[in-house]
Amino acid sequence: MNPNANHVVPPIAKLLGREVLSRDNESGEVRVRFLARDDFANRHGTVQGGVLTAMLDSACGNALNTGLAPELKAVTTRLDTVFLRPAPIGPLVASARITRRDPRSADIEAEIGTEDGQICAKAVATMRLLDRETS
């Protein structure tokens, strides 16, 4: 596991109320809880789609960082999101898993929904692996 992955909590993680619930170092799967605050709402009173996408991106990054060597970092190069139903304000849970990885990149799938299991959105991310020191 990357010892730097939990060293500093990024401001966006704090803003999104991110809490890692579980990590599997072997499979690269994570479960992450977010807290969708009232000020994340769109005009319909549900979570704005860009905020859900940020949560999915964060979950994908956590999945890849789970087993990432300390000399590497990952950046998102593509994130395709599909919205399935409105997401309510309040706690949301995301799961993400690595589906393909090579020395230069990885693909990750994620979904986010309510704590009772109603999936609100899914995403597929492509992330590029870079040397931490030279990039």
Legacy VTK file of the C-alpha trace (Angstrom):
# vtk DataFile Version 3.0
C-alpha trace
ASCII
DATASET POLYDATA
POINTS 135 float
0.000 0.000 0.000
1.163 3.495 -0.760
2.268 5.046 2.540
1.660 8.520 1.118
-1.959 7.757 0.146
-3.257 8.745 3.596
-0.497 11.165 4.538
-2.301 14.358 3.560
-6.048 14.585 3.113
-6.698 16.820 0.089
-9.070 19.771 0.559
-11.559 18.279 -1.921
-11.770 15.094 0.183
-12.626 17.214 3.218
-15.186 19.193 1.228
-16.866 15.999 0.007
-16.842 14.504 3.522
-14.838 11.511 2.282
-14.317 8.572 4.647
-12.678 5.364 3.423
-14.717 2.476 4.819
-12.683 -0.441 3.484
-9.729 -1.253 1.240
-8.622 -4.519 -0.250
-4.934 -4.294 -1.132
-5.053 -7.447 -3.249
-8.039 -6.606 -5.460
-7.694 -2.819 -5.333
-11.336 -2.480 -4.312
-12.464 0.292 -1.976
-15.689 1.432 -0.334
-15.923 5.117 0.457
-18.602 7.168 2.217
-19.249 10.775 1.236
-21.497 13.338 2.872
-23.559 15.275 0.329
-24.270 18.564 2.068
-27.238 20.861 1.459
-25.045 23.237 -0.545
-24.300 20.404 -3.025
-27.937 20.479 -4.174
-29.145 21.447 -7.615
-32.423 23.305 -8.210
-34.327 20.027 -7.761
-32.950 19.468 -4.258
-30.766 16.496 -5.214
-26.976 16.251 -5.527
-25.641 18.158 -8.544
-24.140 15.828 -11.166
-20.684 17.399 -11.116
-20.440 16.765 -7.380
-21.392 13.104 -7.885
-18.736 12.890 -10.600
-16.132 14.341 -8.216
-17.095 11.709 -5.637
-16.738 8.930 -8.223
-13.355 10.317 -9.320
-12.207 10.333 -5.702
-13.326 6.725 -5.209
-11.491 5.666 -8.391
-8.313 7.385 -7.250
-8.527 5.667 -3.876
-8.907 2.279 -5.553
-5.762 2.779 -7.621
-3.780 4.330 -4.761
-4.473 1.283 -2.588
-1.648 -0.713 -4.143
0.373 2.046 -5.779
4.129 2.101 -5.237
5.258 5.195 -3.276
7.295 6.506 -6.215
4.192 6.671 -8.435
1.132 8.881 -8.595
-2.055 8.554 -10.621
-3.966 11.217 -12.517
-7.343 10.887 -14.186
-7.224 11.164 -17.972
-10.815 10.151 -18.668
-13.940 9.756 -16.554
-17.222 8.688 -18.126
-20.219 9.033 -15.813
-23.732 7.680 -16.269
-26.493 9.041 -14.030
-29.162 6.493 -13.144
-31.347 8.306 -10.604
-31.228 11.466 -8.506
-28.936 11.238 -5.494
-30.375 12.541 -2.226
-28.621 14.960 0.081
-26.944 13.051 2.922
-24.567 10.106 3.147
-23.656 8.315 -0.083
-21.495 5.227 -0.483
-19.224 4.526 -3.449
-17.374 1.382 -4.396
-14.546 1.275 -6.927
-12.400 -1.521 -8.323
-9.491 -1.790 -10.717
-10.497 -3.668 -13.866
-7.233 -3.374 -15.830
-3.750 -2.211 -15.001
-0.427 -2.085 -16.798
2.777 -0.181 -15.944
1.478 3.061 -17.508
-2.263 3.192 -16.887
-5.287 1.615 -15.261
-9.034 1.381 -15.757
-11.321 1.607 -12.752
-15.088 1.116 -12.428
-17.093 2.809 -9.708
-20.638 3.313 -8.564
-22.236 5.543 -5.953
-25.575 5.374 -4.221
-27.529 5.541 -1.038
-26.563 3.618 2.074
-29.469 1.240 1.446
-27.994 0.253 -1.931
-29.871 2.320 -4.529
-27.254 3.089 -7.206
-27.448 6.696 -8.419
-24.482 6.894 -10.815
-21.708 4.779 -12.314
-18.371 5.736 -13.812
-15.478 4.255 -15.729
-12.133 6.000 -15.296
-8.816 5.760 -17.075
-5.888 6.858 -14.949
-2.309 7.465 -15.999
0.555 6.359 -13.747
3.391 8.855 -13.462
6.651 9.052 -11.562
6.002 11.182 -8.493
9.355 12.980 -8.675
9.614 13.719 -12.408
6.079 14.770 -13.287
LINES 1 136
135 0 1 2 3 4 5 6 7 8 9 10 11 12 13 14 15 16 17 18 19 20 21 22 23 24 25 26 27 28 29 30 31 32 33 34 35 36 37 38 39 40 41 42 43 44 45 46 47 48 49 50 51 52 53 54 55 56 57 58 59 60 61 62 63 64 65 66 67 68 69 70 71 72 73 74 75 76 77 78 79 80 81 82 83 84 85 86 87 88 89 90 91 92 93 94 95 96 97 98 99 100 101 102 103 104 105 106 107 108 109 110 111 112 113 114 115 116 117 118 119 120 121 122 123 124 125 126 127 128 129 130 131 132 133 134
